[in-house]
C-alpha cells in the first residue's frame, strides 16, 4: 500500500492500558507514521472506564474523524459517545483481542498498514447493536462466553491467544448451564442454556468465529445458540471455532434476527465487545440499529461486501 495522505483532522483517543500498555509503547511509531503522511491529528488519553465516551462528546468539535487507539473496549466506549455525531470512526488496533478490527480487515500487528487504512478513508455505514441503552459494534456474549470474558478480565498479566485459551479453559472446568427465557423471531425458549453469542461481526475472543457468516451491514444479528453441549464435545469441535465451520456442529444452532429478549431469575454473565456488562443484569433487550455508524476499514479485502 502506498503512503496515504488525508485532508481530514483526526482525534486519536488513546487507552494507555490497552494491550498491556502496548499503546504507549507504540505512540512514537504512530506519530512518525502520521507525520510522514502530513496528517493533522491530536492525541487525547483516557484515564478511567468510560472516559473515551466522555472525550468523544467533549472533544469532537473541530475534528473530522474519531480514532480508537486501543482494543475492542476502547472502540465500544467511543461508539457509545457517537450516536448523535455524523462522523466516521477509524481504528489503530493495539488491544488484546482486536476482534472488531479483524472484522474490518485491518492487519493486526502492522501499524503502518493500519495508519494507511485509516488515511485511505474507505468508509462504510455499519449496523450497531443496542442493549439496555448501551451500544455495541461487534458482539454480545452471554452464558459461557460471558463467564469466560469475566475470567479473562481477571488475567491482566496475560494477553493475546494464551489469555483467551486459559479463560476458556477455566470456564470449561467450572461453568454450568443457566436457566434463561429467550425470545426472538417466532421462538420462545425457556430452558437451561450453555451459550448465546449475538454477532454483528464474526470475531470474538481473539479470533474465534462463533458467528462466522455475520455481515456488518445487513441489518441482522447472527446468533449462535447452544442449549447443551458436553465437555468432551467442546474439545472435539474447538478447532472449528478458528476455521469458521462451527455452524456444521448440530449443537450450535445458528439464527438471524433483528432483536432478542433474554431474561433469568439469576444474574446473567454477559459482555459487549469484550467489556463485562456492569452492573450485572437479569434481563436484556437487544436490538439492531441498521447502518448507524460510519467505520473506516480495509473493505476491499473482504469479499463478503461484494454481494
N, C-alpha and C positions, 0 to 999 in steps of 0.2 A: 504494500500500500504506500502511495506517495505521501509525503508530508502534507497534511491538510492545513488549510488556513480558514479562518472564520471571522466574520464581522460581528458576531454575537458577543454579548457580555455575560460572563459566567460567574454565578455564585456557587462556589465549591464549599459544601458543608462536610466537614471532616469529623469523623468519630475517632478520637485519639486512641480509644480502647479496642477498636475493631481489629480482628485478626491478630490478637495478642500484641497490640501496638505496632503492627506492621504498617499502618497508615503513616505514623510519624517517621518511621524509617524510610518510607517511600516518598515523602514530601520533596526532598531535594531533586529526585529524579523527575517527579511530576512537574515541578517548577521549570526545570531545564527543558523538558519537552514542550511545555506551554510557551515558554519564552522563545524557543527556536521557531515556533509556529506563529509568533507575534499575536498570541491570544490575549484578550482583555479579561482579567479574572480577579477575584478576591477569595481568599480563604477565610472561613469562619468555623470555629471549633465548638463542638458540643461539650457540655460539662456535666450532664446528668441525663437520666432517662427522659425521653420525650422532648429534650431540648431542641432536637432537629426540627420538630414540628413548630416550636416557638420561633426558631430562627427563620424558617421559611416565611412565616407570617410577618415577622418584624423587618426582614432584610430584603424582600423580593423586589421592592420598588427600585427601578434603575438597572435591573438585570433581565436578560432575555431568556436564560436557561438556568435551571437549578440542577446542581450536580451532586450526587451522592458519592462521597469518598469514604468507603467503608464496606459493610456487608449488607445482608438482607434486612437486618434490623434497622439500619440507618435508612435504607430505601423506604421501609414501612413507615417510619416516623415522618419522612419527607412527604410521602403520599398523603398522610393524614393532615399535613399542613397545606395541601394544594387543591382542595376541592373547588374553590372559587377562583383559582388562577388559571388563566388561559396561557400556560407556559409549559414547554417540554421539560422532561426530566432526563438527564444523562447519568451515566454510571462510570465510575472508576472503581472496579471491583477489587477490594483488598480486605475481604472479610474471611470468616471461617468457612462458610458454605458456598456463598456466591451463587445460589441456585437461580435467582431471578436473572442475574447477568448471563448465566448459561442459557436460559430460555430466550434471551435476547441476542444470542450468538456472539457475545463478547469472548475474546480469547483470554481465559483465566491465566494469570501469571505473566502476561505480556502487557506491561504498562504502555509501551509505545503504541501497540496496536489499539489498546483501549482509548488512548488520547486521540488517535487518528479517527476511530469510530465516532467519538464524541464530536470532534470538529467537523466531520463529514456531514453531520446533521441530517441523517436519514431518519425521518420521524414517522411513526405510526400511532394512530389512536387505538389504545388498548382498553380492554374491559378492566373493571375494578370490582373487587368483592367488598361487600359491606356486611358487618356482623355486629349487632347490638350497638350500632352507632359508630363503630370503628371500621376503617378501611384496610383492605389487604390487596396486594397486587399479584401474588404468586400462588400461595396455598394456605389453606387452613387444615390442620390435622387434629383429630380427636381420638381418644382412647389410647391404644398402643402408641400411636405416633405422638400424641400429646405428652404421654408419660416419658417416652424416650427423649423428647425435647427437654423436659424438666431435668432429666438426669444429665443430659449434655451440658446444660447450664451450670451444673454442679462440678463440671470438669474443666475449670478455666485454664489448667496447666496443659491441656491438650488442644490440638486444632486439626482441621482437615479431616480426611477419611478416618484416621485412628480414633478421633473423638467420637464420630458418629457410630462407628462399629462397636466401641465399648459401651456407648449409651444404649444402642440396640441390644447388645448382649445382656446388659444389666436388666433391661426391661423384659427381655425374653425369659429371664430366670424368675422374675417376681410378679409380672403383670397378670391380672385376672380379668376376664371379660366383665363388662359392667352393663347393667340394665339401662336401656335407652328407649325412648319413644321418638321415632324418626318419621317425618312426613316430607315427601317430595313427589312431584308429579301426581300420579294416582295411587301411590303407595303409602300405606300407614303401617309401620312396623313397631312392634312392642316386644323386644327380646334382648337377651344379652348379646352385646356387640363387641367384637375384637378391635376393629379399626374402621374409621371413616377418614378418608383423605379427599378434600374438596379442592380440586385443582383448577386454577386459571392458567397457570403454567404447568410444566411437566417435570420439573426437577424439585427434589426435596432432600434434605439430609446429606448435602454434599454430592449430589449427582444421582441419587436413587430416583427411579421413574415409576411412581405409583399411578400416575395418570399420563401414560406416555403419548396418548393421542390428543391431548388437550391443545386447543388453539387459543391464543391470547386475545383474539378479536372476533370470536364467533358468537358472542352474546350468551354463552353457556358455560357452566361449570362441568368438568368431567369429575365424576365421583367414583372413588374406589371404596366399595362397601364390603366388609368382611365380617360375617356373623360369627363364624367359628373356623379355626384352623389349628391343627396340633403343632406342638413344638417341633416334632420331627419333620412335619410337612414344611414348616418355615425354613428349616435347614435345606430341605430338598430343592426349594424353589427360589432361594435367596438370590442366586445369580441372575434370575430373570428380572430382578429389580434394576439391574445395571444395563441389561441389553434391550430393555423396552418391550419385553414379551410377557410381562406379568399378567396381562389380560388373558393369556392362554390357560391360567390356573383356575379351575372351576370355583374354588373357594373365594376368589377375588372377583366379586361382581362389579361390572362397570356400567355406570349410568350417566346420563346427561340431564341437567336441569337448570332452571333459572333461579330457583330458591329452595331452601330447606328450612325446616324447623326441627330442632333437636332438644329433647328435654330428659331430665332424670331427677330422681329423688336425691341423688348423690352429687357432689361436686364433680364436674366433668373436666378431666385434664385436657387442655387444648392449647394450641399455639396458632398464631397468624404470622406468616413469613418468618418462622423460626423464633418468634418472641412469645414467651408464655403469656396467655390471656390472663391478665391480672386486674382486678380480683377474680378468683375462680368463680365460674358461673354454673347454674343448674339448668339454664335454658339459653339456647342460641337461635336467633332468627337471622338467616343468611340469605342475601340476595346479590344478584349480579347487576352492575350498572354498565350497560354496553358502551364501549368506546368512549370512556370517560376521562382518560389521561393520555396525553401525548408522551411517548417514550422514544428516545434516541437509541437505535440499536443497529446491529450489523445484519439488517433484514435480508439482504440479498444472499446471505449464507444459509438461509433456511428455506427449503423447498416447500414447506407446508404453507407458506404465504403466497405461493404461486397459484394456488387453487381458489 
